[in-house]
Amino acid sequence: MQSQSEMQGMWQVGVGLALLFLAIAVFVVIAIARNNREAKTATLGGDTAGGTAIPLVAAFTGWKGVPWVALAHSNLAPRLVLYEGDFLYQVVRARRRSYREIAMVDVRTTVGTVNVVLEFRDSSFTFAGNTASRQIAAKAVAILMRKGCQLTPRAQALLPAVNAGA
């Protein structure tokens, strides 16, 4: 049988761990909220080489047909820059491709995320850029549509947000 002091010691350790977990959870929630708030107030920007930089919170490499599963991700230096004849994207390393290589543009959303998803004709991988903003994602989708990219019904449904947010 455990003594009263041993029981009290275990209780104090449990309370201490619970408070530590609560402090970490509060820190994470505040960091996510701050990051999303900054992303939602961001606007499309120009790039030094004449492209339109789409502000991203994070970027992911995934598989076609397997949504929400990422092979790689980055929130350190995610990039999507739309140029006149091609585009640049970066998850781990930067790649430049032609708009003709995009098979489909999709939009996937969940709590706190608005991902512009690019499926490529010659690859089983996808690029997803989290804009954290319906208006920014809608503007990016509108630019991609003007470049001749095919849109999914979800991406097409986002287009009215371009006028609502402007």
C-alpha positions as CSV (number, residue, x, y, z in Angstrom):
1,M,0.0,0.0,0.0
2,Q,1.3,3.5,-0.9
3,S,1.7,6.0,1.8
4,Q,-0.1,9.4,1.9
5,S,3.1,11.3,1.0
6,E,3.7,9.1,-2.1
7,M,0.2,9.7,-3.3
8,Q,0.5,13.4,-2.8
9,G,3.8,13.4,-4.7
10,M,2.3,11.6,-7.6
11,W,-0.7,14.0,-7.6
12,Q,1.7,17.0,-7.7
13,V,3.7,15.5,-10.6
14,G,0.4,14.9,-12.5
15,V,-0.8,18.5,-11.9
16,G,2.6,19.8,-13.0
17,L,2.5,17.8,-16.3
18,A,-1.0,18.9,-17.0
19,L,0.0,22.6,-16.5
20,L,3.0,22.1,-18.8
21,F,0.8,20.5,-21.5
22,L,-1.7,23.3,-21.2
23,A,1.0,26.0,-21.6
24,I,2.4,24.3,-24.7
25,A,-1.2,24.0,-26.2
26,V,-1.9,27.7,-25.6
27,F,1.5,28.6,-27.2
28,V,0.7,26.5,-30.3
29,V,-2.8,27.9,-30.6
30,I,-1.5,31.5,-30.4
31,A,1.2,30.8,-32.9
32,I,-1.2,29.3,-35.4
33,A,-3.7,32.2,-35.0
34,R,-1.0,34.8,-35.5
35,N,0.3,33.0,-38.6
36,N,-3.2,32.7,-40.1
37,R,-4.0,36.3,-39.3
38,E,-0.9,37.5,-41.0
39,A,-1.6,35.3,-44.0
40,K,-5.2,36.6,-44.3
41,T,-4.0,40.2,-44.4
42,A,-1.3,39.4,-47.0
43,T,-1.9,40.5,-50.6
44,L,-0.6,39.3,-53.9
45,G,2.8,40.7,-54.5
46,G,5.1,41.3,-57.4
47,D,8.3,39.4,-57.8
48,T,11.6,41.0,-58.9
49,A,11.4,39.1,-62.2
50,G,7.9,40.3,-63.0
51,G,5.8,37.5,-61.7
52,T,2.9,37.5,-59.2
53,A,4.0,36.0,-55.8
54,I,1.2,34.1,-54.1
55,P,1.7,34.4,-50.3
56,L,1.8,30.9,-48.7
57,V,1.7,29.8,-45.1
58,A,3.0,26.3,-46.1
59,A,3.5,24.1,-49.1
60,F,3.1,20.3,-49.6
61,T,4.1,17.6,-52.0
62,G,1.4,14.9,-52.3
63,W,0.1,12.1,-54.5
64,K,-2.6,12.4,-57.1
65,G,-5.8,11.0,-55.9
66,V,-4.7,10.9,-52.2
67,P,-5.8,14.2,-50.7
68,W,-4.5,15.3,-47.3
69,V,-1.4,13.0,-47.4
70,A,1.8,14.8,-47.8
71,L,5.2,13.3,-48.8
72,A,7.0,16.5,-48.0
73,H,6.1,19.9,-46.5
74,S,7.6,23.2,-45.7
75,N,6.5,26.2,-43.8
76,L,10.0,27.8,-43.9
77,A,10.2,28.9,-47.5
78,P,7.0,27.9,-49.4
79,R,6.7,29.7,-52.7
80,L,4.4,29.9,-55.7
81,V,5.2,32.6,-58.2
82,L,3.1,32.9,-61.4
83,Y,5.0,34.4,-64.3
84,E,3.7,35.2,-67.8
85,G,4.8,31.9,-69.5
86,D,5.6,29.6,-66.6
87,F,5.5,29.4,-62.8
88,L,7.9,28.6,-59.9
89,Y,6.9,26.6,-56.9
90,Q,8.9,25.4,-53.9
91,V,8.3,22.9,-51.1
92,V,11.8,21.6,-50.5
93,R,13.5,22.9,-53.6
94,A,12.4,25.4,-56.2
95,R,11.1,24.1,-59.6
96,R,10.0,26.0,-62.6
97,R,7.4,24.6,-65.0
98,S,5.2,25.5,-67.8
99,Y,1.4,26.1,-67.3
100,R,0.9,23.4,-70.0
101,E,2.3,20.8,-67.6
102,I,-0.7,21.4,-65.1
103,A,-3.3,18.8,-65.6
104,M,-5.8,20.2,-63.1
105,V,-6.1,23.0,-60.5
106,D,-8.0,22.1,-57.4
107,V,-8.8,23.8,-54.1
108,R,-9.0,21.9,-50.8
109,T,-10.1,23.6,-47.6
110,T,-10.4,22.6,-43.9
111,V,-10.1,24.5,-40.7
112,G,-7.5,27.2,-41.1
113,T,-6.3,26.0,-44.5
114,V,-7.1,27.0,-48.1
115,N,-4.9,24.9,-50.4
116,V,-4.4,25.6,-54.1
117,V,-3.5,22.1,-55.5
118,L,-1.7,21.7,-58.8
119,E,-1.7,18.2,-60.4
120,F,0.9,17.7,-63.1
121,R,0.4,15.7,-66.4
122,D,3.8,14.0,-66.3
123,S,4.0,13.2,-62.6
124,S,2.1,11.3,-59.9
125,F,2.9,14.1,-57.4
126,T,1.0,17.3,-56.6
127,F,1.9,20.6,-55.2
128,A,-0.4,22.2,-52.6
129,G,0.1,25.7,-51.4
130,N,-1.8,26.8,-48.3
131,T,-2.8,30.4,-48.6
132,A,-4.9,30.4,-45.4
133,S,-7.2,32.9,-47.3
134,R,-10.1,32.2,-49.7
135,Q,-9.5,35.6,-51.4
136,I,-5.8,35.0,-52.1
137,A,-6.6,31.4,-53.3
138,A,-9.4,32.7,-55.5
139,K,-7.0,35.3,-57.1
140,A,-4.4,32.6,-57.7
141,V,-7.0,30.3,-59.3
142,A,-8.3,33.2,-61.5
143,I,-4.7,33.8,-62.7
144,L,-4.2,30.1,-63.4
145,M,-7.5,29.9,-65.3
146,R,-6.4,32.8,-67.5
147,K,-3.3,30.9,-68.2
148,G,-5.4,28.1,-69.7
149,C,-5.3,25.7,-66.7
150,Q,-8.3,23.3,-66.2
151,L,-10.1,23.9,-62.9
152,T,-12.1,21.4,-60.8
153,P,-15.6,22.3,-59.7
154,R,-14.2,23.2,-56.3
155,A,-11.8,25.6,-57.8
156,Q,-14.4,27.1,-60.1
157,A,-16.7,27.6,-57.1
158,L,-14.0,29.7,-55.5
159,L,-13.9,32.2,-58.4
160,P,-16.8,34.4,-57.1
161,A,-14.7,35.2,-54.1
162,V,-12.3,37.2,-56.3
163,N,-15.0,39.8,-56.8
164,A,-16.3,39.6,-53.2
165,G,-12.8,40.1,-51.8
166,A,-11.8,42.9,-54.1
